[in-house]
Structures are given as C-alpha cells and as structure tokens.
Amino acid sequence: MFDRLDQLEARYEELGLQLSDPKIVNDQENYRKVAKQHRDMEPTVEKFRDYRKLRNAVADAKAMLTESDADMREMAQAELDELEPKLSTTEEELKILLLPKDPNDDKNIVLELRAGTGGDEASLFVSEVFRMYLRFAEQHKWKVEILSETESDVGGLKDVTAIIEGQNVYAQMKYESGVHRVQRVPATETQGRVHTSAITVAVLPEAEEVDIKIEKKDLRIDTFCSSGPGGQSVNTTYSAIRITHLPTNTVVSCQDEKSQIKNREKAMRVLRSRLYEVEAERIHQLQAKERKQQVGSGDRSDKIRTYNFPQNRLTDHRIGLTNHQLAMVMEGMLQPTVDALIAHDTAERLKAESTAA
C-alpha cells in the first residue's frame, strides 16, 4: 500500500510542476486534464502526508518511553494514547481513498421512472418519488431538467425522464436503480385494505460523445406534434422528436421544448446514456462475482426498497436498513439512506480488496 502511495505522491508533484509549464498552460484541453488529475489525487496525497506526520510522531513518542525520567515516560505514554488511534483511523481512511474510483461518479445522470404493477396507484407513486428526488436535488443545488413525462388519468405520472446536473450526482444517486415497492391504502379503496404497487427507477450516467460513438446511418429520426404542456404553439408544430437507434432498437423521445433542435439535442443525450448503460451492463456481466459484492449493480429487476405508509417505514432490502421516518424521506430527506448504502458498498469493497491481497 505504501509503495503505491509513494508513487502517487511523486506523480502528484510531477503534475503540479506541469501546471506551471507554459506548454501545458497554453493548451487548454491538456491543462484541464492535468488539473483534474492533480485535483483528484490531492485528497489521497494530503491524507498520506498526515499519516506520515502521525507515524513519525508515534515513533518519537515510543523512543521517549526509554527515557530514564519518569515524567518524560508518562508524557510519552499519554501522547501515544492520543496518537495511535489517530494513526489507525488515518490508515483506514487511506485504504478507502485507494479503492478504485467509479469513473462515472462525477457524471450527470439521466433519471427514468416508470409505473409498474398497480395501475393508477403506481402512477401516483411515480410522481411522489420523482418529487422526492427533486427535493433531494434541491438540497445539493443540482439542476433538474425534465425531458419527457406522461400523465395518468388520476394526476400521477406513468413515466418521467429527466437529466440531473451537478457535483457528484451519479455518486449519490446510483444506488436508486431498481424496483421501488409501495404499500398503502389507495384513495379509491373503500374497505381500507392495503395495496402493493411498484415502480422502476433507472439511473444512467450521462455519456459524452467520447464515451459512446453513434453513427448517423444508425439513426431514424421522426418528428411529431407535442402532446405535453407548453401552450398552443407546442401542440401545433412538429417540435417533438423521436429517435430510434436501429442496431439496438432503442427508442428515445423528447417533447419538452418548443424548439425541434433543442428536443433533438436532449434526446441524443438520453440515447447516448442508454447505449452507454448497455455497454456497462455487458462489462458488469463479465465481472459478475465482483458485481454481487456491490450494492450499486443497478439491476432494474431487483426489488431494492419498500415504502410502507401505514407503518411510516422505509426498508432497503439490500442492506437491511429500516427507517421509521418515511414521511421525512418522501420530503427529500434521503441522505441518511444514501450514506448507509455508500458505507455498506465501501465496506464490501474493502473486504474484497483484503481477500484479494
């Protein structure tokens, strides 16, 4: 581990020198790449330097234990009692920082929610969960842009697709993919019976053009009149876009904007992300054993969470987490659940690393 850290620190210092090199500074694209690498390494290097200072301080205190002066030995022992737990904690933090980083963590996401079993009740739950994510996004100061939505007859949403942009969006949201089940008494239920409905959530890291290459010849692009909100002009012009990726038969539509060009740009963002997910899934399948060790597999067929309204209880089935403040969660207070999922995933990956070593 420490050989890796020595190499990392040397590379960090080398990148720091490159940032003052006129050749690098004058090449903005290259400068951004170097600056990002340097910035990404900084927390680990700083933590390693803290560790080294603590390790040296512990060595000095141990050396003082051999002093003939009893007061000096007592002072050294008191210092050791304080320093050794800090050293141990810092070493564990370093192990976490050295874990391979998910390359998608910094990316924006395409968020898709769809009603599953439960009819009208499922569509109502889609709108409530989407609202929960909107509140969660507000807390993080993320930008949310709705691309398309289909309303149900009862005022819910049969489906909704949005792009969420901001810092570490995928890192925070990636554990939300899967089946979300709701248990409650629907407003239409006259005998007070609890019904179970389900919705699916997909969280896709937004793919850049460099991540996934799409050939024009592989696309069929159709235009149609928008049926969504936006006034008379939206409904009378062919501004809505439907793009079909012919090799995979992946279909994406967007009708949020009055401009056909803007709708096309947004639809392409979603298409790239869906195709990127297909490729990521193929890689995950090749690493099936590793994938099972992580809670962030993102399989949409997995039932990941149950929202039990009569008991005010949220249960995350992947890590056995139970929260009896469901009302607060539905208001966007999702961070404790997200933190627990991240902590569990980190612990599992540390365990896998130590087993491999």
C-alpha positions as CSV (number, residue, x, y, z in Angstrom):
1,M,0.0,0.0,0.0
2,F,2.7,2.5,1.0
3,D,4.7,1.8,-2.2
4,R,1.6,2.8,-4.1
5,L,1.2,6.0,-2.0
6,D,4.8,7.0,-2.6
7,Q,4.3,6.6,-6.3
8,L,1.1,8.5,-6.1
9,E,2.7,11.4,-4.3
10,A,5.6,11.5,-6.8
11,R,3.1,11.7,-9.7
12,Y,1.1,14.4,-7.8
13,E,4.2,16.6,-7.5
14,E,5.1,15.9,-11.2
15,L,1.6,17.1,-12.2
16,G,1.9,20.1,-10.0
17,L,5.1,21.1,-11.9
18,Q,3.3,20.5,-15.3
19,L,0.6,23.0,-14.3
20,S,3.2,25.8,-14.3
21,D,4.7,24.6,-17.6
22,P,3.9,27.2,-20.4
23,K,3.4,24.5,-22.9
24,I,0.7,22.9,-20.8
25,V,-0.9,26.2,-19.8
26,N,-1.3,27.3,-23.4
27,D,-3.0,24.0,-24.3
28,Q,-6.3,24.5,-22.5
29,E,-7.6,20.9,-23.2
30,N,-4.5,19.3,-21.9
31,Y,-4.3,21.8,-19.0
32,R,-7.8,20.8,-17.9
33,K,-6.9,17.1,-18.0
34,V,-3.7,17.6,-15.9
35,A,-5.6,19.9,-13.5
36,K,-8.3,17.3,-13.0
37,Q,-5.8,14.5,-12.4
38,H,-3.9,16.7,-9.9
39,R,-7.2,17.7,-8.1
40,D,-8.4,14.1,-7.9
41,M,-5.1,12.9,-6.3
42,E,-5.0,15.8,-3.8
43,P,-7.2,14.2,-1.0
44,T,-5.2,11.0,-1.0
45,V,-1.8,12.7,-1.0
46,E,-2.8,15.1,1.8
47,K,-4.1,12.2,3.8
48,F,-0.9,10.3,3.2
49,R,1.2,13.3,4.4
50,D,-1.0,13.5,7.5
51,Y,-0.4,9.7,8.1
52,R,3.4,10.2,7.7
53,K,3.5,13.0,10.3
54,L,1.5,10.9,12.7
55,R,3.7,7.9,12.1
56,N,6.8,10.0,12.8
57,A,5.2,11.4,16.0
58,V,4.4,7.9,17.2
59,A,8.0,6.8,16.6
60,D,9.3,9.8,18.5
61,A,6.9,9.1,21.4
62,K,8.0,5.4,21.6
63,A,11.6,6.5,21.7
64,M,10.8,8.7,24.7
65,L,9.5,5.7,26.6
66,T,13.1,4.6,27.1
67,E,14.0,7.8,28.9
68,S,15.1,7.4,32.5
69,D,13.0,10.4,33.6
70,A,9.6,9.0,34.8
71,D,7.8,12.2,34.0
72,M,9.0,12.1,30.4
73,R,7.9,8.4,30.1
74,E,4.5,9.4,31.4
75,M,4.2,12.2,29.0
76,A,5.3,10.0,26.1
77,Q,2.7,7.3,27.0
78,A,-0.1,10.0,27.2
79,E,1.0,11.2,23.7
80,L,0.9,7.6,22.4
81,D,-2.5,7.0,23.8
82,E,-3.7,10.0,21.8
83,L,-1.7,9.4,18.6
84,E,-2.1,5.7,18.0
85,P,-5.9,5.7,17.5
86,K,-5.5,8.7,15.1
87,L,-2.8,6.8,13.2
88,S,-5.1,3.7,12.9
89,T,-8.1,5.8,11.7
90,T,-6.0,7.7,9.2
91,E,-4.7,4.3,7.8
92,E,-8.2,3.1,7.3
93,E,-9.2,6.4,5.6
94,L,-6.2,5.9,3.2
95,K,-7.4,2.4,2.3
96,I,-10.8,3.8,1.4
97,L,-9.2,6.6,-0.7
98,L,-7.1,4.0,-2.6
99,L,-10.1,1.9,-3.6
100,P,-10.7,2.1,-7.4
101,K,-13.0,5.0,-8.1
102,D,-16.1,4.5,-10.2
103,P,-15.3,6.5,-13.3
104,N,-18.9,7.6,-13.6
105,D,-19.2,9.2,-10.1
106,D,-18.6,12.7,-11.3
107,K,-21.1,12.4,-14.2
108,N,-24.5,13.9,-14.5
109,I,-27.4,11.4,-14.8
110,V,-30.4,10.6,-16.9
111,L,-33.2,9.6,-14.4
112,E,-36.1,7.5,-15.6
113,L,-39.1,6.5,-13.5
114,R,-41.9,4.2,-14.8
115,A,-45.1,2.9,-13.2
116,G,-45.2,-0.9,-12.9
117,T,-47.7,-3.1,-11.2
118,G,-50.6,-1.3,-9.5
119,G,-52.1,0.8,-12.3
120,D,-53.2,4.3,-11.1
121,E,-51.7,3.8,-7.7
122,A,-48.3,3.1,-9.3
123,S,-48.6,6.3,-11.4
124,L,-49.3,8.3,-8.3
125,F,-46.2,6.8,-6.6
126,V,-44.1,7.7,-9.6
127,S,-45.0,11.4,-9.2
128,E,-44.3,11.2,-5.4
129,V,-40.9,9.5,-5.8
130,F,-39.9,12.0,-8.5
131,R,-40.9,14.8,-6.2
132,M,-38.7,13.2,-3.5
133,Y,-35.8,13.2,-5.9
134,L,-36.5,16.9,-6.9
135,R,-36.3,17.8,-3.2
136,F,-33.1,15.8,-2.7
137,A,-31.6,17.6,-5.8
138,E,-32.6,21.0,-4.3
139,Q,-30.6,20.2,-1.2
140,H,-27.5,19.5,-3.3
141,K,-28.1,22.5,-5.6
142,W,-28.3,20.2,-8.6
143,K,-30.1,21.4,-11.8
144,V,-33.0,19.2,-12.9
145,E,-34.3,19.3,-16.5
146,I,-37.4,17.3,-17.4
147,L,-37.2,15.7,-20.9
148,S,-40.5,13.9,-21.1
149,E,-43.4,12.8,-18.9
150,T,-46.7,11.0,-19.5
151,E,-49.5,11.9,-17.1
152,S,-52.1,9.4,-15.9
153,D,-55.8,9.9,-15.7
154,V,-55.6,10.4,-11.9
155,G,-53.0,13.1,-11.9
156,G,-50.0,10.8,-11.5
157,L,-47.2,10.1,-13.9
158,K,-47.0,6.9,-16.0
159,D,-43.3,7.7,-16.7
160,V,-40.9,10.6,-16.4
161,T,-37.4,11.2,-17.8
162,A,-35.1,13.9,-16.5
163,I,-31.4,15.0,-16.6
164,I,-29.9,16.0,-13.3
165,E,-26.7,18.0,-13.4
166,G,-24.3,18.9,-10.6
167,Q,-21.4,17.8,-8.4
168,N,-21.2,14.0,-7.8
169,V,-24.8,13.4,-9.0
170,Y,-24.1,9.8,-10.1
171,A,-22.1,9.0,-6.9
172,Q,-25.1,10.0,-4.8
173,M,-27.9,8.6,-7.0
174,K,-26.5,5.4,-8.5
175,Y,-28.0,3.2,-5.7
176,E,-31.5,4.2,-6.6
177,S,-31.8,1.9,-9.7
178,G,-34.3,-0.9,-9.2
179,V,-37.8,-1.7,-8.2
180,H,-39.4,0.5,-5.5
181,R,-42.4,-1.0,-3.9
182,V,-45.2,0.9,-2.1
183,Q,-47.6,-0.5,0.5
184,R,-50.6,1.7,1.5
185,V,-54.3,2.2,1.3
186,P,-55.2,3.9,-2.1
187,A,-57.6,6.8,-2.0
188,T,-60.0,4.7,-4.1
189,E,-60.1,1.8,-1.6
190,T,-63.4,1.8,0.3
191,Q,-62.6,-1.0,2.7
192,G,-59.3,0.2,4.0
193,R,-57.2,-2.6,2.5
194,V,-53.5,-2.1,2.0
195,H,-52.5,-2.5,-1.7
196,T,-49.0,-3.1,-3.0
197,S,-47.7,-1.3,-6.1
198,A,-44.3,-1.0,-7.8
199,I,-42.4,1.4,-9.9
200,T,-39.0,1.1,-11.6
201,V,-36.2,3.6,-11.3
202,A,-33.2,3.8,-13.7
203,V,-30.2,6.0,-13.0
204,L,-27.9,6.2,-16.0
205,P,-24.6,8.1,-16.0
206,E,-24.8,10.7,-18.8
207,A,-22.5,9.6,-21.6
208,E,-20.4,12.1,-23.5
209,E,-19.7,11.8,-27.2
210,V,-16.3,10.4,-26.4
211,D,-17.8,7.7,-24.3
212,I,-20.1,6.3,-26.9
213,K,-19.9,6.9,-30.7
214,I,-23.2,6.9,-32.6
215,E,-23.2,6.7,-36.4
216,K,-25.8,8.9,-38.3
217,K,-26.7,6.0,-40.5
218,D,-27.8,4.0,-37.4
219,L,-30.5,6.6,-36.5
220,R,-34.1,7.1,-37.6
221,I,-35.5,10.5,-36.6
222,D,-39.2,11.2,-36.6
223,T,-41.0,14.4,-35.7
224,F,-44.5,14.8,-34.3
225,C,-46.7,17.3,-32.6
226,S,-46.1,17.6,-28.9
227,S,-49.0,16.5,-26.6
228,G,-47.5,17.9,-23.4
229,P,-47.9,21.3,-21.7
230,G,-46.5,24.4,-23.2
231,G,-49.3,26.3,-24.9
232,Q,-50.9,26.3,-28.3
233,S,-47.7,26.7,-30.3
234,V,-46.3,23.4,-28.9
235,N,-49.3,21.4,-29.9
236,T,-49.5,22.8,-33.5
237,T,-45.8,22.5,-34.6
238,Y,-43.8,19.3,-35.2
239,S,-41.3,20.1,-32.5
240,A,-41.3,16.8,-30.7
241,I,-38.6,14.3,-31.6
242,R,-38.4,10.5,-31.6
243,I,-35.0,8.9,-32.3
244,T,-34.6,5.2,-33.0
245,H,-31.2,3.6,-32.8
246,L,-31.7,0.9,-35.4
247,P,-28.9,-1.6,-34.4
248,T,-30.4,-1.9,-30.8
249,N,-33.9,-0.8,-31.4
250,T,-33.5,1.8,-28.6
251,V,-36.2,4.5,-28.9
252,V,-36.0,7.9,-27.2
253,S,-38.4,10.8,-27.5
254,C,-38.4,14.4,-26.2
255,Q,-41.1,17.0,-26.4
256,D,-40.3,19.3,-23.6
257,E,-39.0,22.2,-25.7
258,K,-40.8,24.3,-28.4
259,S,-37.6,24.0,-30.5
260,Q,-37.1,20.9,-32.5
261,I,-33.3,21.4,-32.4
262,K,-33.3,21.5,-28.6
263,N,-35.5,18.4,-28.3
264,R,-33.2,16.6,-30.6
265,E,-30.1,17.6,-28.5
266,K,-31.8,16.4,-25.3
267,A,-33.0,13.1,-27.0
268,M,-29.4,12.4,-28.1
269,R,-28.2,12.9,-24.6
270,V,-30.6,10.3,-23.3
271,L,-29.8,7.9,-26.2
272,R,-26.1,8.1,-25.6
273,S,-26.7,7.3,-21.9
274,R,-28.9,4.3,-22.6
275,L,-26.4,2.9,-25.1
276,Y,-23.6,3.5,-22.5
277,E,-25.6,1.6,-20.0
278,V,-25.9,-1.4,-22.3
279,E,-22.1,-1.5,-22.7
280,A,-21.6,-1.0,-19.0
281,E,-24.0,-3.9,-18.3
282,R,-22.0,-6.1,-20.7
283,I,-18.9,-5.3,-18.7
284,H,-20.7,-5.9,-15.4
285,Q,-21.8,-9.4,-16.6
286,L,-18.1,-10.2,-17.2
287,Q,-17.4,-9.2,-13.6
288,A,-20.4,-10.9,-12.2
289,K,-18.7,-12.1,-9.0
290,E,-17.5,-8.5,-8.2
291,R,-20.9,-7.1,-9.1
292,K,-22.6,-9.3,-6.5
293,Q,-20.4,-7.8,-3.8
294,Q,-21.6,-4.3,-4.5
295,V,-25.0,-2.7,-3.8
296,G,-24.7,-0.4,-6.8
297,S,-25.3,-3.0,-9.5
298,G,-28.3,-1.0,-10.8
299,D,-30.3,-4.0,-12.0
300,R,-33.8,-2.7,-12.7
301,S,-35.4,-6.1,-11.9
302,D,-34.1,-6.1,-8.3
303,K,-36.6,-5.1,-5.6
304,I,-34.5,-2.7,-3.7
305,R,-36.8,-0.8,-1.4
306,T,-40.3,-0.9,0.2
307,Y,-42.2,2.2,1.3
308,N,-44.8,1.1,3.9
309,F,-47.1,4.1,4.6
310,P,-49.3,2.6,7.3
311,Q,-46.2,1.9,9.4
312,N,-44.3,5.0,8.3
313,R,-41.5,2.7,7.4
314,L,-38.9,2.6,4.7
315,T,-36.9,-0.7,4.2
316,D,-33.9,-1.0,2.0
317,H,-33.7,-4.7,1.3
318,R,-30.1,-4.7,0.0
319,I,-28.5,-3.7,3.4
320,G,-31.4,-4.5,5.8
321,L,-31.8,-0.8,6.6
322,T,-35.1,0.3,8.3
323,N,-36.1,3.9,8.7
324,H,-39.3,4.8,10.6
325,Q,-39.4,8.4,9.3
326,L,-40.9,7.7,5.9
327,A,-42.8,11.0,5.8
328,M,-39.5,12.9,6.0
329,V,-37.8,10.6,3.4
330,M,-40.7,11.5,1.0
331,E,-39.9,15.2,1.6
332,G,-36.4,14.5,0.2
333,M,-34.5,13.6,3.4
334,L,-32.8,10.7,1.6
335,Q,-29.2,11.4,2.6
336,P,-29.1,9.0,5.6
337,T,-30.2,6.2,3.4
338,V,-27.7,7.1,0.6
339,D,-24.9,7.4,3.2
340,A,-25.7,4.0,4.6
341,L,-25.6,2.5,1.1
342,I,-22.3,4.1,0.3
343,A,-20.8,2.9,3.6
344,H,-22.0,-0.6,3.0
345,D,-20.6,-0.7,-0.5
346,T,-17.3,0.7,0.7
347,A,-17.1,-1.9,3.4
348,E,-17.8,-4.7,0.9
349,R,-15.1,-3.4,-1.5
350,L,-12.6,-3.1,1.3
351,K,-13.3,-6.7,2.3
352,A,-12.9,-7.8,-1.4
353,E,-9.6,-5.9,-1.6
354,S,-8.2,-7.5,1.6
355,T,-9.3,-11.0,0.4
356,A,-7.6,-10.5,-3.0
357,A,-4.4,-9.3,-1.2
